[in-house]
Amino acid sequence: MSASALSTLTAALLMVTGASAPQPVSVSARVETPAVYDDEAGGNADADDPAVWVDPRDAGRSLVISTLKEAGLDVYGLDGKRLQHIAAPAAPGEDAAPGRFNNVDVVYGFELGGRKTDLAVVSDRGRDRVRAYAIDPAAVAAGRPPLKDVTAAGAAPVFSASEAEVDDQRTAYGLAAFSDDDNAYVVVSRRSETRVRLLQQEDRNGRVGYKAEDTLDLPGSFTLPNGKSWTPCADPGDRAQVEGMVVDQEKHVLYAAQEDVGLWRVDLDDEEFGRPELIDRVREYGTPWTYDAEEECVVDTANDPGFGGEHLSADAEGATIYHAADGKGYLLASSQGDNTFAVYERQGRNAYLGSFTVTDSAATDGVQHSDGAAVVNVPLGRSFPKGLLVTHDGEAAPADGDREGTNFKFTRWDSVATAFPKPLTIDTKSFDPRDTD
């Protein structure tokens, strides 16, 4: 469903139900990256998901690594300037799909060729693989391109049984990484399906491969409180997919945003998926729909039964964790349909605390239709001394004529925390993203 259609649907639902929610607080970004354009002149670049790599020697030299779908990866400094561009892999044959990078995350201290190596791991939707890029701190310090492809040549498709299935593009989509002692893992979702898979990363002669550890199928249809069965609106043949995901590094809990359903919580016990728990629903949950003559979903807002949640408007998207002491902190999730970010407690039952928007300022424009987000609590130099939130912006402004631009916005965490009537925690010391023990 298009972003404009989602916004229209949300407004219609609020008018029909009369629902009202506390107004989200407003924050503004300090830095933005250059706009990219999803057209031939722009190299078919469509910004999507960010990750933050913390430099071990100088936190002010930390990097933001972001996916551009068909255009591959961009690497930025904390000033928003592009430091490196990596193209997605070309199609291996005339009829095959080329690479298309969807989500990215960071693994610290992976044992590769006998050396501790930080990795950027990427879901390649086009080729149904997980790709790995070594991050070189010495290259960062010297001003050289810091990322190098170290993906094992024999890395198999994550979900597809054949290249013909790869070309159907029910492939690796969302991605979240975590470590457990000396082992590194990646959770990957499948495009147009409800499936997620747990992979363990492996050193294969100095290159990074992976093997499957467990698979979980989230529900694709739901029994509503009135006893009726409901299936989320989707294109014909598609099911309710997951994209935005994050793993709580300390608690080993996966949070997965099923776009038209809501937020799931799944414990990861001994590298196996536990029983999923739906902790919040999108507002559109349970609303009936039909296909029109063009097989587009038409949602029947007039007959919304009122079983949806109050904090997320479909699509539920980018999820990220802010760590604080004693298991405290926050789960953040993008509510793409109304351009807000919902904030939940990290501990207990993940109680909802409020929402915020990233609005226009003298330095940057605001954030709309956000897909991905990443937050870190540690100080990142003079520009972000109390942590950093990076958000995808699906509608970068000003526009370049008819070209629709996208980019990423960098916001100080203390700007977010102090915007709330009861300020959120600012804790720069209790969690080190490099400490995976």
C-alpha positions as CSV (number, residue, x, y, z in Angstrom):
1,M,0.0,0.0,0.0
2,S,1.4,3.4,-0.9
3,A,2.4,5.9,1.8
4,S,-0.3,8.4,0.7
5,A,-3.0,5.8,0.8
6,L,-1.9,4.8,4.3
7,S,-2.1,8.4,5.5
8,T,-5.6,8.7,4.0
9,L,-6.7,5.5,5.5
10,T,-5.5,6.5,9.0
11,A,-7.4,9.8,8.8
12,A,-10.5,8.0,7.7
13,L,-10.3,5.6,10.5
14,L,-10.0,8.3,13.1
15,M,-13.0,10.1,11.6
16,V,-15.1,6.9,11.7
17,T,-14.1,5.7,15.1
18,G,-13.8,9.1,16.8
19,A,-10.6,7.7,18.4
20,S,-8.3,10.3,19.8
21,A,-4.8,9.8,21.2
22,P,-2.4,12.1,23.0
23,Q,-0.6,14.4,20.6
24,P,2.9,13.2,19.7
25,V,5.7,15.4,20.8
26,S,7.9,17.1,18.2
27,V,11.7,16.9,17.8
28,S,14.0,18.0,15.0
29,A,17.0,16.5,13.4
30,R,20.5,18.0,13.5
31,V,21.9,16.4,10.3
32,E,20.6,14.9,7.1
33,T,22.3,12.9,4.4
34,P,22.1,13.8,0.7
35,A,18.8,13.0,-1.0
36,V,18.8,10.0,-3.3
37,Y,16.5,9.4,-6.2
38,D,14.8,6.2,-7.4
39,D,15.1,6.8,-11.1
40,E,17.7,6.1,-13.8
41,A,19.6,9.4,-13.2
42,G,19.8,8.6,-9.5
43,G,20.9,5.0,-10.1
44,N,17.6,3.7,-8.8
45,A,18.5,4.6,-5.2
46,D,15.8,4.3,-2.7
47,A,16.9,4.8,1.0
48,D,15.4,2.3,3.4
49,D,17.2,1.2,6.6
50,P,20.2,2.5,8.7
51,A,22.6,1.0,11.1
52,V,25.2,2.8,13.4
53,W,28.7,1.5,13.8
54,V,30.6,2.9,16.8
55,D,34.3,3.5,16.2
56,P,36.3,1.9,19.0
57,R,39.1,4.5,18.9
58,D,37.2,7.7,18.3
59,A,33.4,7.7,18.7
60,G,33.2,11.0,16.8
61,R,34.4,9.0,13.7
62,S,31.5,6.6,13.9
63,L,29.6,5.6,10.8
64,V,26.0,5.4,9.6
65,I,25.6,2.6,7.1
66,S,22.4,2.6,5.0
67,T,20.7,0.5,2.4
68,L,19.5,2.0,-1.0
69,K,17.8,-1.1,-2.4
70,E,18.8,-1.6,-6.0
71,A,21.6,1.0,-5.6
72,G,23.3,-1.0,-2.8
73,L,24.8,0.7,0.3
74,D,26.0,4.2,1.3
75,V,28.3,4.9,4.2
76,Y,28.1,8.3,6.0
77,G,30.0,10.2,8.6
78,L,28.2,11.8,11.5
79,D,28.1,15.0,9.5
80,G,25.9,13.3,7.0
81,K,28.5,13.3,4.2
82,R,28.9,10.2,2.1
83,L,32.2,8.4,2.6
84,Q,31.6,5.3,0.5
85,H,29.2,3.8,-1.9
86,I,28.9,0.1,-2.6
87,A,26.9,-1.1,-5.5
88,A,24.5,-4.1,-5.2
89,P,25.7,-7.2,-7.0
90,A,24.9,-7.5,-10.6
91,A,22.5,-10.2,-11.8
92,P,24.4,-13.5,-12.3
93,G,22.6,-14.2,-15.6
94,E,20.4,-12.6,-18.2
95,D,17.1,-13.8,-16.6
96,A,18.2,-13.5,-13.0
97,A,17.4,-10.7,-10.5
98,P,20.2,-8.3,-9.5
99,G,21.1,-7.6,-5.9
100,R,18.7,-5.4,-3.9
101,F,19.8,-4.4,-0.4
102,N,16.9,-4.0,2.1
103,N,18.0,-4.0,5.7
104,V,21.4,-3.6,7.5
105,D,22.7,-4.2,11.0
106,V,26.1,-4.3,12.7
107,V,27.9,-7.2,14.4
108,Y,30.9,-6.4,16.6
109,G,33.9,-8.6,17.1
110,F,33.1,-11.5,14.8
111,E,36.0,-14.0,14.7
112,L,37.1,-13.9,11.0
113,G,40.3,-15.4,9.8
114,G,41.6,-15.3,13.4
115,R,40.9,-11.6,14.0
116,K,38.1,-9.8,15.7
117,T,36.2,-8.1,12.9
118,D,33.2,-5.8,12.9
119,L,30.7,-6.5,10.2
120,A,27.9,-4.8,8.5
121,V,25.4,-7.5,7.6
122,V,22.8,-6.9,4.9
123,S,19.7,-8.6,3.6
124,D,20.0,-8.9,-0.2
125,R,16.3,-9.2,-1.3
126,G,17.3,-9.5,-4.9
127,R,19.5,-12.5,-4.5
128,D,18.0,-14.0,-1.3
129,R,21.3,-13.9,0.6
130,V,22.8,-12.3,3.7
131,R,25.9,-10.3,2.7
132,A,28.7,-9.3,5.1
133,Y,31.0,-6.3,4.9
134,A,34.1,-6.0,7.1
135,I,34.5,-2.6,8.7
136,D,38.1,-1.4,9.0
137,P,38.7,1.2,11.8
138,A,42.1,2.0,10.4
139,A,40.6,2.9,7.0
140,V,38.1,5.2,8.8
141,A,40.9,7.0,10.6
142,A,42.9,7.4,7.3
143,G,39.9,8.6,5.3
144,R,39.8,5.5,3.1
145,P,36.6,3.6,2.2
146,P,36.0,1.4,5.3
147,L,33.8,-1.4,4.1
148,K,34.9,-4.5,2.2
149,D,32.8,-7.4,1.0
150,V,33.6,-10.6,2.9
151,T,30.6,-12.7,1.9
152,A,31.4,-16.4,1.4
153,A,31.2,-17.2,-2.3
154,G,29.0,-20.3,-1.6
155,A,26.5,-18.5,0.6
156,A,23.1,-20.2,-0.2
157,P,19.7,-18.5,-0.6
158,V,18.1,-17.9,2.8
159,F,14.7,-19.1,1.8
160,S,14.6,-20.2,-1.8
161,A,15.1,-23.8,-2.9
162,S,16.3,-22.8,-6.4
163,E,17.2,-19.8,-8.5
164,A,13.8,-19.9,-10.1
165,E,12.4,-19.3,-6.6
166,V,14.9,-16.5,-6.1
167,D,13.5,-14.8,-9.1
168,D,10.0,-15.0,-7.6
169,Q,11.3,-12.5,-5.0
170,R,9.9,-14.2,-1.9
171,T,13.3,-13.6,-0.5
172,A,15.3,-12.2,2.4
173,Y,13.7,-8.9,3.5
174,G,14.0,-7.6,7.1
175,L,17.1,-8.3,9.1
176,A,18.3,-8.0,12.7
177,A,21.7,-9.1,14.1
178,F,22.8,-10.1,17.6
179,S,25.6,-11.9,19.4
180,D,25.7,-14.5,22.1
181,D,29.1,-15.0,23.7
182,D,31.4,-15.7,20.7
183,N,28.6,-16.5,18.3
184,A,26.9,-14.1,15.9
185,Y,23.3,-14.5,14.6
186,V,21.0,-12.9,12.1
187,V,17.2,-13.0,12.1
188,V,15.8,-12.6,8.6
189,S,12.2,-12.2,7.4
190,R,10.8,-13.4,4.1
191,R,9.2,-10.9,1.7
192,S,5.4,-11.5,1.1
193,E,5.3,-14.3,3.7
194,T,5.0,-14.4,7.5
195,R,8.2,-16.5,7.9
196,V,11.3,-15.5,9.8
197,R,14.5,-17.5,10.0
198,L,17.4,-17.6,12.5
199,L,20.8,-17.9,11.0
200,Q,24.2,-18.5,12.7
201,Q,27.1,-16.7,11.0
202,E,30.2,-18.8,10.3
203,D,33.8,-18.1,9.3
204,R,34.4,-20.0,6.1
205,N,38.1,-19.6,5.3
206,G,38.2,-15.9,6.1
207,R,34.8,-15.2,4.5
208,V,31.3,-15.0,6.2
209,G,28.7,-17.7,5.6
210,Y,25.7,-18.8,7.6
211,K,23.6,-21.8,8.5
212,A,19.9,-22.0,9.5
213,E,19.2,-22.6,13.2
214,D,15.4,-22.2,13.5
215,T,12.3,-21.0,11.6
216,L,9.2,-19.3,12.8
217,D,5.9,-18.8,11.0
218,L,3.9,-15.9,12.4
219,P,0.1,-16.0,11.9
220,G,-1.3,-14.9,8.6
221,S,-4.9,-14.7,9.7
222,F,-6.5,-13.9,13.0
223,T,-9.7,-14.7,15.0
224,L,-11.2,-11.5,16.1
225,P,-13.0,-10.9,19.5
226,N,-16.4,-11.2,17.6
227,G,-15.4,-14.7,16.4
228,K,-14.9,-13.7,12.8
229,S,-11.7,-14.6,10.9
230,W,-9.6,-11.7,9.5
231,T,-6.7,-11.7,7.1
232,P,-4.7,-8.4,6.6
233,C,-5.0,-6.5,3.4
234,A,-2.3,-7.6,0.9
235,D,-1.7,-7.9,-2.8
236,P,-3.2,-11.1,-4.3
237,G,-1.1,-14.1,-3.3
238,D,0.9,-12.2,-0.6
239,R,0.7,-12.7,3.1
240,A,1.3,-10.3,6.0
241,Q,5.1,-9.8,5.9
242,V,7.6,-8.6,8.5
243,E,10.3,-6.1,7.8
244,G,11.3,-3.9,10.8
245,M,13.0,-6.1,13.4
246,V,15.4,-5.6,16.3
247,V,16.9,-8.0,18.9
248,D,17.4,-6.8,22.5
249,Q,21.1,-7.7,22.8
250,E,21.0,-8.2,26.6
251,K,17.6,-9.9,27.0
252,H,17.8,-11.9,23.7
253,V,14.3,-10.9,22.7
254,L,13.2,-10.3,19.1
255,Y,10.8,-7.6,18.3
256,A,9.3,-8.0,14.8
257,A,6.9,-5.5,13.1
258,Q,4.4,-7.3,11.0
259,E,3.5,-4.5,8.8
260,D,-0.4,-4.7,8.7
261,V,-0.7,-6.5,12.0
262,G,1.5,-5.0,14.7
263,L,4.5,-5.6,17.0
264,W,5.5,-9.1,18.1
265,R,7.7,-10.1,21.0
266,V,9.6,-13.4,20.6
267,D,12.0,-14.8,23.2
268,L,15.2,-16.3,21.8
269,D,16.1,-19.2,24.1
270,D,19.2,-21.3,23.2
271,E,19.0,-19.9,19.7
272,E,15.5,-21.0,19.1
273,F,12.3,-19.0,18.7
274,G,9.9,-18.9,21.6
275,R,6.2,-18.4,21.4
276,P,5.3,-15.1,19.8
277,E,3.3,-12.5,21.7
278,L,1.5,-9.6,19.9
279,I,2.3,-6.6,22.2
280,D,0.5,-4.0,20.1
281,R,-1.8,-3.9,17.1
282,V,-2.0,-1.4,14.2
283,R,-5.1,0.8,14.2
284,E,-6.3,-1.0,11.0
285,Y,-6.2,-4.5,12.7
286,G,-9.5,-6.3,12.0
287,T,-10.9,-3.9,9.5
288,P,-12.6,-5.7,6.5
289,W,-11.5,-5.1,3.0
290,T,-12.1,-6.1,-0.6
291,Y,-10.2,-6.0,-4.0
292,D,-11.3,-3.5,-6.6
293,A,-11.3,-4.1,-10.4
294,E,-7.5,-3.5,-10.5
295,E,-7.0,-6.0,-7.6
296,E,-6.0,-3.2,-5.2
297,C,-7.1,-3.4,-1.6
298,V,-10.0,-1.3,-0.6
299,V,-10.4,-1.1,3.2
300,D,-13.9,-0.8,4.5
301,T,-13.3,1.9,7.1
302,A,-17.0,2.4,7.7
303,N,-17.3,-1.0,9.1
304,D,-14.1,-1.0,11.3
305,P,-15.0,-3.2,14.3
306,G,-12.7,-1.3,16.6
307,F,-10.3,-4.1,17.4
308,G,-7.1,-2.3,16.4
309,G,-4.6,-0.6,18.6
310,E,-4.2,3.1,19.3
311,H,-0.5,3.8,18.8
312,L,0.6,2.4,15.3
313,S,-0.8,3.1,11.9
314,A,0.0,0.6,9.2
315,D,2.6,-0.1,8.2
316,A,4.3,-0.9,11.4
317,E,8.0,-0.6,10.5
318,G,11.5,0.1,11.7
319,A,12.2,-1.1,15.3
320,T,15.2,-0.2,17.5
321,I,16.2,-0.5,21.1
322,Y,17.6,2.2,23.4
323,H,19.4,0.5,26.3
324,A,19.6,1.8,29.8
325,A,20.7,0.4,33.2
326,D,18.9,-2.5,35.0
327,G,17.1,-3.7,31.9
328,K,15.4,-0.3,31.4
329,G,15.2,1.6,28.2
330,Y,12.9,1.8,25.3
331,L,11.6,0.0,22.2
332,L,10.9,2.4,19.4
333,A,8.8,1.6,16.3
334,S,7.9,3.5,13.2
335,S,4.2,4.1,12.7
336,Q,4.5,4.7,9.0
337,G,0.9,5.6,8.3
338,D,0.8,8.7,10.5
339,N,4.6,9.6,10.3
340,T,5.2,9.1,14.1
341,F,7.4,6.9,16.2
342,A,5.9,5.0,19.1
343,V,7.9,4.5,22.3
344,Y,7.4,1.5,24.6
345,E,9.2,0.4,27.8
346,R,11.9,-2.1,27.2
347,Q,11.1,-4.0,30.4
348,G,8.0,-5.8,31.7
349,R,5.1,-5.9,29.3
350,N,6.4,-3.1,27.0
351,A,4.0,-0.5,28.2
352,Y,3.4,2.3,25.7
353,L,4.8,5.7,26.8
354,G,4.1,8.1,24.0
355,S,5.0,9.0,20.4
356,F,7.1,11.6,18.7
357,T,7.5,13.1,15.2
358,V,10.6,14.5,13.6
359,T,9.5,17.8,12.2
360,D,11.0,20.6,10.0
361,S,13.7,22.8,11.4
362,A,16.2,25.3,10.1
363,A,18.7,22.5,9.6
364,T,16.6,19.8,8.0
365,D,13.1,18.9,6.8
366,G,11.0,16.4,8.8
367,V,10.5,12.7,8.5
368,Q,7.6,11.0,6.7
369,H,6.7,7.4,5.9
370,S,9.8,6.1,7.7
371,D,10.9,2.5,7.1
372,G,14.0,2.0,9.3
373,A,15.5,3.4,12.4
374,A,18.6,2.9,14.6
375,V,19.4,4.3,18.0
376,V,22.6,4.2,20.2
377,N,23.0,5.4,23.7
378,V,26.7,6.1,23.8
379,P,28.3,9.5,23.2
380,L,29.3,10.0,19.5
381,G,31.6,13.0,19.6
382,R,30.7,16.7,19.9
383,S,27.7,16.5,17.6
384,F,25.9,13.7,19.5
385,P,27.3,13.7,23.0
386,K,24.3,11.9,24.5
387,G,23.5,9.3,21.8
388,L,22.0,9.3,18.3
389,L,18.8,8.3,16.6
390,V,18.9,7.8,12.8
391,T,15.6,7.6,10.9
392,H,14.8,6.9,7.3
393,D,12.9,9.7,5.6
394,G,10.6,8.5,2.8
395,E,9.9,12.0,1.5
396,A,13.0,14.2,1.6
397,A,12.5,17.8,0.9
398,P,12.8,20.1,-1.0
399,A,11.8,18.0,-4.0
400,D,13.8,18.0,-7.2
401,G,11.0,18.7,-9.7
402,D,8.9,15.6,-10.1
403,R,11.7,13.4,-8.6
404,E,10.8,11.9,-5.2
405,G,13.8,11.9,-2.9
406,T,14.6,9.8,0.2
407,N,17.4,10.2,2.8
408,F,18.3,9.8,6.5
409,K,17.9,12.2,9.4
410,F,20.3,12.2,12.5
411,T,18.7,13.4,15.7
412,R,20.3,13.8,19.2
413,W,18.8,11.3,21.6
414,D,18.6,14.0,24.3
415,S,16.4,16.0,21.9
416,V,14.0,13.1,21.9
417,A,14.2,12.3,25.6
418,T,13.6,15.9,26.8
419,A,10.7,16.5,24.4
420,F,8.4,14.2,26.5
421,P,6.4,15.7,29.4
422,K,8.0,13.2,31.6
423,P,11.5,13.1,30.1
424,L,12.9,9.7,28.9
425,T,16.1,8.3,30.3
426,I,19.4,9.5,29.0
427,D,22.0,6.8,29.9
428,T,25.3,7.0,28.1
429,K,27.3,4.6,30.3
430,S,25.4,1.5,31.3
431,F,25.4,-0.3,27.9
432,D,28.3,-0.7,25.5
433,P,27.2,-2.1,22.1
434,R,30.6,-3.7,21.7
435,D,30.1,-5.7,24.9
436,T,28.3,-8.8,23.7
437,D,28.9,-11.0,26.7
